[in-house]
C-alpha cells in the first residue's frame, strides 16, 4: 500500500485508503460478464426462495389441509418459524460468514444448505416434524438473502446499478414460472416428486454453477486489506470484461473513493454498526421497515394468498396456472423497473410500489370474483416482488463494504422477527372479519404502506451515487 494512499479516517472508523479497486470496478462498462455473474446469483435466490422459503405456501392449501396434516393455526406457526427463526439464524450466521470469509463461499453454501434441508418435506406429515424441518430448511434462505444484493452492489458501476440489479433479479420471477408449471402437473397428485425435484435441482445443478461462475468480490477483498488477492481477482475480471467489450477499458475516474479497512471481526463489527450514530440511524429505519414489511407484503400476503383463492373456489390447477401467468408478468415488470436506471430515488419507487400493492389487495377484497382476482393478484404480486427487491438493493447500499453483509444480515435478520410474530398472528387475523378483512388490512396498511412512507421520508439518497460515498 502506497503511503500516499493513506489519509485520516473518520473518527473511530480505522485506517482509510484510496479505493483503487473500487475505482476500477466503477469504470467497467456493463457487459455479458457482469450479467452472467448476476444471473447466476439471482438464479440461486430464485430457486432457494421460491422452492424452499415458499414450500409451505404451496403445499398447505392443496396437500396438508385436505389431508388434515396441520390446522390453519398450526400452518401459520410453521410459516412463522420457517421465515422467522430459521431465516433469522441463517441471516446472522451467514452474514458473519460472508464478512469474515467472503461473499463467494457464503453464496455457494446457500445452495448446499437449502438443497439438503428441503427433501425431508417429502417424508414428514405431522406438525412437530414439519416445524423442525421448516426451521432448518430456511438456513440457506438466510444465506442467500444476506449476500445476493450485497455482492452484486459491489461489482457494478453506479450508473448501471439499477439496470443490472433488477434486470438480473427478473430471473427470480422466471423461476417462479417454472416452479408454477411443475406445480400444475405435480401438486397435489405427485407432490413428493415436486419436492424431490427441487432438492435435486439445488444440489446437482445450482451448486456446481455457483462454484464455477461466481468470483470473489474484489471490493470486499480491498476493504479487508487483502490487496494482492484483490488485485488478482480484479485483473481476471478486467480481462474478461475487456474481451467482452471488444476495446480498451476507460480509465478510472479521479473522484476519490475512501475505503476504510475492516478493523473488527464478529461481535466487533456488530458493535460498530450499533455504536456509530450514522449507521445506527439507518439501521433503525431499516429494522422498522423490514419488521413490518416481512410480516405483511413479503410473507403475510403470499402465505395466505393461495388459501384466499382456495376459499373462493379456485382448484389447485387453476390457482397454480394463475401463479405461473402472474410470474410471467412479474418477469417483465423487473425489466420495466430496471429501465428506470437511476432516474428516480429507490426510496421513492418503494413508496409507489406500496401504494400499488395496497390498491391491488383492496380491490381483491371488495370484488372477489375470479376475473378481478386474477388481474389484481397479478398486480399485487408485481408490486410486492418489486418492493422486496428494491428494499434489498436499498439496504445493501446503506452500509460500507467492510460491514455491509453484517449490517444487511442484522437488519434483515431482526426484520424476520416481524415475520415470526406477524405470521403467527395471520392465522388468527385470516378468520377475523368479513371476507378475511383482518388479514387484508394487516398486510396492506402496517405491512406495506406505513413502512414505505418511513423509508421515503427519512431514507438516504442513493441515485447514481458512488458506493463508497453513499455507504460511508
VOGU-3710 file (C-alpha; in Angstrom, 3 decimals, decimal comma):
1> xxxxxxxxxx> 0,000/0,000/0,000  1,446/3,311/-1,067  1,963/5,866/1,673  0,106/8,480/-0,333  -2,973/6,282/-0,222  -3,459/6,746/3,481  -5,324/9,650/4,984  -7,046/10,373/8,258  -10,138/8,208/8,632  -13,384/9,352/10,148
11> xxxxxxxxxx> -13,184/9,189/13,921  -13,220/5,667/15,372  -13,529/4,038/11,961  -9,993/2,798/11,420  -7,383/3,273/8,707  -8,586/4,641/5,363  -7,099/4,235/1,875  -7,962/5,415/-1,597  -10,146/2,757/-3,149  -8,158/1,868/-6,273
21> xxxxxxxxxx> -10,027/-1,405/-6,757  -13,348/0,366/-6,193  -12,470/2,968/-8,848  -11,509/0,246/-11,319  -14,787/-1,592/-10,740  -16,802/1,604/-11,238  -15,220/2,272/-14,636  -16,124/-1,185/-16,017  -18,685/-0,982/-18,824  -21,683/-3,269/-18,434
31> xxxxxxxxxx> -21,066/-6,443/-20,460  -22,202/-10,045/-20,579  -19,582/-10,832/-17,918  -21,398/-8,935/-15,160  -24,735/-10,194/-16,467  -23,541/-13,797/-16,280  -22,381/-13,404/-12,686  -25,529/-11,539/-11,654  -27,881/-14,030/-13,305  -26,201/-16,938/-11,516
41> xxxxxxxxxx> -26,502/-15,229/-8,141  -30,154/-14,316/-8,687  -30,897/-17,793/-10,029  -29,731/-19,011/-6,630  -32,053/-16,542/-4,887  -34,985/-17,572/-7,072  -34,579/-21,315/-6,635  -33,891/-21,127/-2,908  -36,665/-18,661/-2,060  -39,408/-19,931/-4,372
51> xxxxxxxxxx> -38,855/-23,614/-3,707  -37,598/-23,605/-0,115  -38,950/-20,470/1,545  -42,272/-20,865/-0,284  -42,772/-24,615/0,036  -45,329/-24,388/2,840  -47,492/-21,897/0,981  -47,707/-24,292/-1,969  -48,345/-27,492/-0,031  -50,749/-26,351/2,688
61> xxxxxxxxxx> -53,864/-25,415/0,660  -53,813/-28,499/-1,577  -51,954/-31,202/0,403  -51,619/-30,509/4,126  -55,099/-29,048/4,691  -57,114/-31,646/2,688  -55,232/-34,485/4,432  -55,578/-32,777/7,846  -51,840/-32,818/8,462  -51,972/-29,371/10,108
71> xxxxxxxxxx> -54,641/-26,837/11,029  -54,750/-23,237/9,819  -53,251/-22,034/13,116  -50,523/-24,715/13,020  -49,754/-23,710/9,439  -49,294/-20,084/10,474  -46,905/-21,243/13,219  -44,945/-23,363/10,712  -44,609/-20,396/8,383  -43,662/-18,085/11,239
81> xxxxxxxxxx> -40,872/-20,335/12,486  -39,591/-21,006/8,978  -39,421/-17,390/7,837  -38,772/-16,053/11,333  -36,414/-18,202/13,371  -34,847/-20,165/10,503  -34,094/-17,171/8,309  -33,022/-15,081/11,305  -30,426/-17,694/12,270  -29,329/-18,075/8,652
91> xxxxxxxxxx> -29,083/-14,317/8,202  -26,888/-13,789/11,253  -24,660/-16,819/10,764  -24,132/-16,396/7,037  -23,796/-12,601/7,060  -20,984/-13,046/9,576  -19,556/-15,819/7,375  -19,743/-13,564/4,293  -17,980/-10,673/6,005  -15,380/-12,914/7,640
101> xxxxxxxxxx> -14,605/-15,415/4,866  -16,004/-13,868/1,692  -19,124/-13,359/-0,382  -18,367/-16,253/-2,727  -18,242/-19,102/-0,166  -21,403/-17,792/1,527  -23,334/-17,756/-1,760  -22,138/-21,260/-2,622  -23,046/-22,530/0,868  -26,602/-21,222/0,445
111> xxxxxxxxxx> -27,346/-23,782/-2,278  -25,993/-26,649/-0,170  -27,964/-25,644/2,924  -31,220/-25,113/1,040  -30,975/-28,275/-1,055  -30,042/-30,515/1,853  -32,885/-29,414/4,127  -35,789/-29,289/1,653  -36,042/-33,003/0,804  -37,479/-34,051/4,230
121> xxxxxxxxxx> -40,697/-32,229/3,311  -41,487/-35,226/1,097  -41,329/-37,577/4,092  -42,911/-35,853/7,111  -46,640/-35,260/7,519  -47,318/-34,037/11,047  -46,936/-30,740/12,863  -43,873/-31,242/15,069  -41,610/-32,837/12,397  -42,755/-30,215/9,890
131> xxxxxxxxxx> -41,917/-27,492/12,420  -38,361/-28,789/12,860  -37,811/-29,182/9,119  -39,290/-25,731/8,454  -36,703/-24,086/10,716  -33,697/-25,874/9,223  -34,922/-25,567/5,637  -34,597/-21,787/5,661  -30,965/-21,578/6,822  -29,989/-21,475/3,148
141> xxxxxxxxxx> -32,623/-18,794/2,601  -30,902/-16,598/5,171  -27,560/-17,226/3,482  -28,628/-16,083/0,014  -30,717/-13,179/1,350  -27,726/-11,838/3,291  -25,411/-11,956/0,270  -27,091/-11,541/-3,118  -27,709/-7,756/-3,237  -24,637/-7,110/-1,094
151> xxxxxxxxxx> -22,405/-8,961/-3,531  -23,890/-7,562/-6,736  -23,823/-3,975/-5,487  -20,055/-4,356/-5,082  -19,312/-5,352/-8,695  -21,484/-2,805/-10,559  -20,756/0,773/-11,592  -23,191/3,387/-10,202  -24,974/4,213/-13,472  -25,679/0,546/-14,282
161> xxxxxxxxxx> -26,647/-0,381/-10,715  -30,430/-0,384/-11,059  -30,355/-1,929/-14,536  -28,176/-4,875/-13,600  -29,648/-5,478/-10,158  -33,292/-5,514/-11,199  -32,623/-6,923/-14,660  -30,844/-9,946/-13,207  -33,368/-10,239/-10,404  -36,022/-10,878/-13,056
171> xxxxxxxxxx> -34,722/-14,447/-13,173  -36,399/-14,982/-9,806  -39,770/-14,471/-11,487  -38,744/-16,890/-14,254  -38,011/-19,492/-11,579  -41,486/-18,904/-10,162  -42,950/-19,561/-13,623  -41,055/-22,855/-13,978  -41,972/-23,868/-10,448  -45,613/-22,990/-11,120
181> xxxxxxxxxx> -45,687/-25,122/-14,259  -44,318/-28,105/-12,333  -46,822/-27,483/-9,550  -49,710/-27,538/-12,047  -48,818/-31,113/-13,012  -47,432/-32,441/-9,715  -49,463/-30,791/-6,917  -51,424/-32,403/-5,366  -51,217/-35,751/-7,204  -47,417/-36,168/-7,103
191> xxxxxxxxxx> -46,360/-33,540/-4,606  -43,459/-35,638/-3,250  -41,948/-35,701/-6,741  -42,145/-31,898/-6,782  -40,152/-31,707/-3,526  -37,520/-34,230/-4,669  -37,065/-32,395/-7,975  -36,453/-29,079/-6,233  -33,916/-30,593/-3,848  -32,034/-32,216/-6,726
201> xxxxxxxxxx> -32,108/-29,019/-8,768  -30,379/-27,105/-5,984  -27,759/-29,719/-5,151  -26,948/-31,130/-8,588  -27,268/-28,066/-10,834  -27,187/-24,837/-8,832  -24,252/-25,752/-6,587  -21,849/-26,606/-9,463  -22,904/-23,485/-11,396  -22,147/-21,202/-8,458
211> xxxxxxxxxx> -18,857/-22,960/-7,788  -17,821/-22,376/-11,412  -19,217/-18,933/-12,189  -19,081/-16,664/-9,108  -15,758/-14,911/-8,321  -14,971/-13,252/-5,007  -15,856/-9,571/-4,605  -12,667/-7,532/-5,246  -14,228/-4,663/-3,311  -14,599/-6,854/-0,231
221> xxxxxxxxxx> -11,007/-8,076/-0,550  -9,776/-4,486/-0,727  -11,778/-3,481/2,350  -10,255/-6,433/4,216  -6,746/-5,226/3,378  -6,110/-8,298/1,197  -4,623/-6,213/-1,602  -2,740/-8,914/-3,504  -5,819/-11,145/-3,718  -7,965/-8,174/-4,697
231> xxxxxxxxxx> -5,511/-7,344/-7,485  -5,546/-10,914/-8,835  -9,351/-11,180/-8,839  -9,687/-7,679/-10,311  -7,186/-8,390/-13,077  -9,108/-11,512/-14,120  -12,397/-9,600/-14,070  -10,933/-6,761/-16,149  -9,530/-9,228/-18,673  -12,918/-10,899/-19,083
241> xxxxxxxxxx> -14,727/-7,565/-19,423  -12,143/-6,317/-21,953  -12,711/-9,364/-24,158  -16,474/-8,937/-23,948  -16,282/-5,170/-24,500  -14,053/-5,535/-27,558  -11,933/-2,447/-26,905  -9,695/-0,973/-24,198  -11,376/-0,141/-20,933  -11,891/3,521/-19,999
251> xxxxxxxxxx> -9,579/4,978/-17,392  -10,875/5,097/-13,803  -12,328/8,496/-12,951  -10,472/10,609/-10,425  -13,260/11,042/-7,903  -11,959/9,803/-4,526  -13,304/6,559/-3,109  -12,292/6,363/0,518  -12,217/2,747/1,705  -11,959/2,255/5,446
261> xxxxxxxxxx> -10,224/-1,016/6,186  -12,007/-3,560/8,339  -10,843/-3,361/11,939  -13,299/-5,700/13,608  -14,492/-9,282/13,236  -17,620/-10,916/14,574  -19,111/-9,093/17,556  -16,805/-6,134/16,986  -18,429/-5,477/13,605  -21,883/-5,644/15,171
271> xxxxxxxxxx> -20,817/-3,216/17,879  -19,570/-0,808/15,222  -22,862/-0,598/13,339  -24,856/-0,190/16,548  -22,497/2,345/18,157  -21,862/4,562/15,143  -24,581/7,216/15,152  -24,877/7,399/11,373  -25,157/3,646/10,895  -27,428/3,251/13,911
281> xxxxxxxxxx> -29,926/5,712/12,453  -30,003/3,890/9,131  -30,250/0,575/10,955  -33,262/1,702/12,974  -35,200/2,865/9,909  -34,449/-0,367/8,067  -35,317/-2,532/11,060  -38,750/-0,930/11,339  -39,371/-1,199/7,604  -38,250/-4,832/7,371
291> xxxxxxxxxx> -40,065/-5,825/10,579  -43,456/-4,705/9,285  -42,725/-5,467/5,629  -41,817/-9,079/6,338  -44,947/-9,514/8,413  -47,078/-8,082/5,603  -46,198/-7,654/1,955  -43,289/-10,126/1,870  -44,618/-13,104/3,823  -48,023/-12,317/5,272
301> xxxxxxxxxx> -49,626/-11,742/1,883  -48,228/-14,668/-0,163  -48,505/-17,107/2,772  -52,283/-16,818/2,618  -52,865/-15,683/-0,969  -53,391/-19,220/-2,293  -55,516/-20,005/0,757  -57,639/-16,960/-0,114  -58,007/-18,178/-3,689  -58,869/-21,680/-2,478
311> xxxxxxxxxx> -61,529/-20,297/-0,129  -63,101/-18,542/-3,126  -63,388/-21,763/-5,083  -60,118/-21,904/-7,006  -58,964/-25,512/-7,565  -55,239/-26,308/-7,355  -54,618/-26,479/-11,126  -56,338/-23,133/-11,765  -54,602/-21,440/-8,830  -51,141/-22,595/-9,931
321> xxxxxxxxxx> -51,941/-21,577/-13,501  -52,601/-18,069/-12,185  -49,348/-18,191/-10,191  -47,492/-19,138/-13,370  -49,102/-16,451/-15,523  -48,527/-13,853/-12,809  -44,868/-14,920/-12,764  -44,570/-14,107/-16,463  -45,867/-10,593/-15,832  -43,552/-10,201/-12,825
331> xxxxxxxxxx> -40,650/-11,208/-15,047  -41,451/-8,339/-17,425  -42,009/-5,911/-14,571  -38,406/-6,307/-13,372  -37,148/-5,125/-16,757  -39,584/-2,211/-16,683  -38,226/-1,191/-13,280  -34,639/-1,734/-14,475  -35,313/0,565/-17,443  -35,729/3,432/-14,990
341> xxxxxxxxxx> -31,960/3,117/-14,438  -31,009/5,822/-11,922  -33,704/8,349/-12,856  -35,548/8,087/-9,534  -34,565/7,591/-5,935  -35,091/3,992/-4,888  -36,874/5,082/-1,709  -39,493/6,880/-3,858  -40,003/3,779/-6,011  -40,533/1,749/-2,824
351> xxxxxxxxxx> -43,322/4,132/-1,783  -45,065/3,989/-5,182  -44,956/0,195/-5,137  -46,513/0,085/-1,668  -49,443/2,171/-2,893  -49,926/-0,133/-5,887  -49,844/-3,220/-3,654  -52,374/-1,739/-1,225  -54,781/-0,812/-4,024  -54,490/-4,261/-5,644
361> xxxxxxxxxx> -55,306/-6,152/-2,454  -58,069/-3,712/-1,645  -59,741/-4,442/-4,979  -59,395/-8,212/-4,392  -61,165/-7,746/-1,080  -64,007/-5,631/-2,439  -64,590/-7,599/-5,671  -63,549/-11,235/-5,115  -64,723/-12,571/-8,478  -62,370/-14,790/-10,459
371> xxxxxxxxxx> -61,571/-12,315/-13,278  -60,970/-9,446/-10,843  -58,910/-11,611/-8,508  -56,817/-12,930/-11,391  -55,910/-9,400/-12,537  -55,243/-7,877/-9,134  -53,484/-10,931/-7,695  -51,055/-10,421/-10,587  -50,773/-6,665/-9,961  -50,270/-7,225/-6,242
381> xxxxxxxxxx> -47,616/-9,860/-6,948  -45,736/-7,451/-9,220  -45,829/-4,670/-6,628  -44,863/-6,990/-3,777  -41,943/-8,565/-5,635  -40,533/-5,235/-6,792  -40,994/-3,785/-3,294  -38,929/-6,622/-1,846  -36,069/-6,338/-4,322  -35,938/-2,556/-4,240
391> xxxxxxxxxx> -35,714/-2,846/-0,449  -32,945/-5,434/-0,766  -30,981/-3,168/-3,088  -31,647/-0,077/-0,973  -30,473/-1,845/2,196  -27,270/-3,141/0,595  -26,202/0,401/-0,302  -26,730/1,839/3,171  -23,528/0,486/4,716  -19,805/0,361/3,804
401> xxxxxxxxxx> -18,155/-2,717/2,335  -16,290/-3,699/5,487  -19,575/-4,251/7,398  -22,092/-4,440/4,532  -23,025/-8,093/4,879  -23,035/-7,925/8,688  -25,333/-4,882/8,619  -27,580/-6,402/5,963  -27,862/-9,611/7,970  -28,648/-7,671/11,142
411> xxxxxxxxxx> -31,416/-5,569/9,594  -32,852/-8,396/7,529  -32,405/-11,000/10,253  -34,001/-8,948/13,016  -36,625/-7,893/10,482  -37,592/-11,556/10,228  -38,733/-11,335/13,845  -41,571/-9,366/12,278  -42,302/-12,311/10,018  -42,192/-14,615/13,033
421> xxxxxxxxxx> -44,598/-12,536/15,095  -46,725/-11,282/12,208  -47,344/-14,604/10,515  -48,065/-16,221/13,894  -50,923/-13,721/14,108  -52,022/-14,077/10,480  -53,759/-17,391/11,152  -55,987/-15,615/13,665  -56,346/-12,458/11,570  -57,246/-14,504/8,490
431> xxxxxxxxxx> -60,505/-15,660/10,065  -61,262/-12,231/11,558  -63,927/-10,077/9,925  -65,927/-10,478/6,720  -64,021/-11,951/3,765  -60,815/-12,211/5,820  -60,696/-8,478/6,478  -58,223/-8,805/9,360  -55,599/-10,393/7,103  -56,203/-7,976/4,236
441> xxxxxxxxxx> -55,900/-4,892/6,440  -52,786/-6,178/8,237  -50,743/-6,989/5,126  -51,512/-3,706/3,370  -51,519/-0,854/5,909  -48,942/-1,659/8,634  -47,464/-4,430/6,485  -46,547/-2,324/3,466  -47,775/1,250/3,231  -46,581/2,668/6,565
451> xxxxxxxxxx> -43,004/1,262/6,494  -42,645/2,531/2,924  -43,676/6,016/3,978  -40,991/5,870/6,673  -38,243/4,895/4,207  -39,361/7,534/1,703  -39,461/10,233/4,400  -36,137/9,686/6,178  -34,154/7,306/3,951  -30,825/8,229/2,364
461> xxxxxxxxxx> -30,193/9,417/-1,189  -28,683/6,717/-3,429  -29,368/7,710/-7,032  -26,175/7,402/-9,164  -24,044/7,669/-6,028  -20,589/6,104/-5,733  -20,894/3,162/-3,356  -18,089/4,383/-1,085  -19,773/7,808/-0,802  -23,349/6,773/-0,109
471> xx> -22,311/3,982/2,287  -19,621/5,969/4,178
//
